[in-house]
């Protein structure tokens, strides 16, 4: 009986060492994974709002905006937004070919967005200009908490939002 108890105790001690080793490997793997994730994180997830071709209302797509880019994230976001939706059942805000001419934040805190003249063209496949400007403003406000936004097309102010 003593030999069996001694054998069981040895087995339990061995198993405890194995469990500790596995726990340390698991903790090390988690810490290494966390460090690598933070070091090589692809960017931030943002929601892109578009109108649907089929239904009334605003619908969202989720995309990642890279964190290491020469432009600010909001500038990159706006450029990506002008490319249009990834889903073929959503309308682009502005006609395809619209470019971001300038994007900057003024001393008064207003974000100034200037779009190329293609944004003024009315096409059935894209949103109307007023609706597109409102959606652009909502996209910037919801993703970047901007309180003053001025949108112009070819240098002419067409939309302004103030909190």
VMD Tcl script that draws the C-alpha trace (Angstrom):
set ca {
  {0.00 0.00 0.00}
  {2.85 2.40 0.76}
  {4.47 1.68 -2.61}
  {1.21 2.50 -4.42}
  {0.80 5.78 -2.48}
  {4.40 6.71 -3.19}
  {3.90 5.95 -6.91}
  {0.72 8.06 -7.01}
  {2.45 10.97 -5.26}
  {5.35 10.81 -7.74}
  {2.85 10.74 -10.62}
  {0.99 13.79 -9.22}
  {4.22 15.74 -8.75}
  {5.31 14.91 -12.30}
  {1.92 15.93 -13.65}
  {2.05 19.20 -11.73}
  {5.44 20.01 -13.27}
  {4.05 19.21 -16.70}
  {1.02 21.42 -16.05}
  {3.26 24.26 -14.88}
  {5.42 23.90 -17.98}
  {2.35 23.93 -20.23}
  {0.96 26.96 -18.40}
  {4.26 28.82 -18.82}
  {4.35 27.96 -22.52}
  {0.76 29.15 -22.88}
  {1.49 32.43 -21.06}
  {4.65 32.99 -23.10}
  {2.72 32.34 -26.35}
  {0.01 34.80 -25.34}
  {2.50 37.53 -24.41}
  {4.47 37.00 -27.63}
  {1.24 37.05 -29.65}
  {0.14 40.28 -27.97}
  {3.50 41.96 -28.62}
  {3.48 40.91 -32.29}
  {-0.13 42.05 -32.70}
  {0.65 45.49 -31.27}
  {3.84 45.80 -33.32}
  {2.28 44.79 -36.64}
  {-1.33 45.93 -36.12}
  {-2.78 46.64 -39.58}
  {-4.77 49.74 -38.64}
  {-8.11 50.74 -37.24}
  {-11.51 49.45 -38.25}
  {-13.83 52.12 -39.61}
  {-17.42 52.07 -40.79}
  {-18.20 53.43 -44.25}
  {-21.78 54.62 -44.78}
  {-23.43 54.34 -48.21}
  {-26.91 54.44 -49.73}
  {-28.34 51.23 -51.18}
  {-29.34 50.82 -54.81}
  {-32.30 48.63 -53.82}
  {-33.60 49.91 -50.50}
  {-34.07 53.23 -48.76}
  {-31.68 53.99 -45.95}
  {-28.03 54.10 -45.08}
  {-25.93 50.94 -44.87}
  {-22.44 50.36 -43.48}
  {-19.32 48.55 -44.65}
  {-16.39 47.84 -42.37}
  {-12.80 48.38 -43.55}
  {-9.35 48.80 -42.03}
  {-7.49 52.09 -42.41}
  {-3.69 51.69 -42.18}
  {-2.12 53.42 -39.22}
  {1.30 54.05 -40.81}
  {0.66 56.24 -43.82}
  {2.02 59.63 -44.92}
  {-1.53 61.06 -44.84}
  {-3.59 61.36 -41.70}
  {-6.04 58.55 -41.11}
  {-8.99 60.87 -41.80}
  {-7.45 61.90 -45.15}
  {-6.83 58.27 -46.09}
  {-10.38 57.40 -44.97}
  {-11.85 60.12 -47.21}
  {-9.76 58.96 -50.19}
  {-10.97 55.39 -49.62}
  {-14.58 56.58 -49.22}
  {-14.44 58.34 -52.60}
  {-13.44 55.07 -54.28}
  {-16.93 53.82 -53.49}
  {-18.37 50.77 -51.78}
  {-16.93 47.27 -52.00}
  {-20.46 45.85 -52.18}
  {-22.01 46.20 -55.61}
  {-25.49 46.87 -54.18}
  {-24.48 50.20 -52.59}
  {-24.16 53.57 -54.32}
  {-20.87 55.45 -54.33}
  {-21.23 58.85 -52.66}
  {-19.96 60.73 -55.71}
  {-19.50 59.64 -59.34}
  {-16.54 57.35 -60.03}
  {-13.49 59.48 -60.82}
  {-14.10 62.05 -58.07}
  {-10.82 62.94 -56.40}
  {-9.89 64.58 -53.12}
  {-8.20 67.85 -54.07}
  {-7.43 68.98 -50.52}
  {-8.14 67.91 -46.97}
  {-6.99 69.90 -43.97}
  {-8.02 71.18 -40.57}
  {-8.03 74.95 -40.19}
  {-6.97 76.96 -37.14}
  {-10.64 77.36 -36.16}
  {-11.05 73.54 -35.96}
  {-13.03 73.31 -39.20}
  {-12.15 70.39 -41.47}
  {-12.04 71.58 -45.08}
  {-12.69 69.00 -47.80}
  {-12.32 70.04 -51.44}
  {-13.43 67.58 -54.13}
  {-12.74 67.60 -57.86}
  {-15.35 68.88 -60.29}
  {-16.48 65.31 -61.12}
  {-18.31 65.35 -57.75}
  {-20.87 67.79 -59.17}
  {-21.93 65.44 -61.97}
  {-25.28 63.77 -61.39}
  {-25.38 60.08 -62.28}
  {-28.03 57.50 -61.52}
  {-25.47 55.10 -60.03}
  {-24.23 57.55 -57.37}
  {-25.95 59.53 -54.64}
  {-27.32 63.01 -55.32}
  {-24.82 65.76 -54.47}
  {-26.67 67.01 -51.36}
  {-27.16 63.47 -50.02}
  {-23.55 62.58 -50.83}
  {-22.24 65.62 -48.93}
  {-24.43 64.73 -45.94}
  {-23.15 61.13 -46.02}
  {-19.54 62.35 -46.29}
  {-20.12 64.56 -43.25}
  {-21.73 61.66 -41.32}
  {-18.84 59.36 -42.20}
  {-16.27 61.87 -40.95}
  {-18.27 62.75 -37.83}
  {-18.97 59.16 -36.76}
  {-15.45 57.87 -37.42}
  {-13.36 60.87 -36.35}
  {-15.60 62.96 -34.07}
  {-15.31 66.12 -36.19}
  {-17.53 69.03 -35.16}
  {-17.13 71.47 -38.07}
  {-16.91 70.30 -41.66}
  {-16.89 72.39 -44.83}
  {-17.21 70.57 -48.17}
  {-16.49 72.27 -51.48}
  {-16.47 71.08 -55.07}
  {-13.91 72.63 -57.40}
  {-13.33 75.38 -54.83}
  {-17.02 76.30 -54.38}
  {-18.55 75.64 -50.99}
  {-21.57 73.34 -51.30}
  {-22.08 72.02 -47.77}
  {-21.22 73.02 -44.23}
  {-21.85 71.26 -40.94}
  {-21.42 72.79 -37.49}
  {-22.20 71.04 -34.24}
}
mol new
graphics top color blue
foreach p $ca { graphics top sphere $p radius 0.5 }
foreach p [lrange $ca 0 end-1] q [lrange $ca 1 end] { graphics top cylinder $p $q radius 0.2 }
display resetview
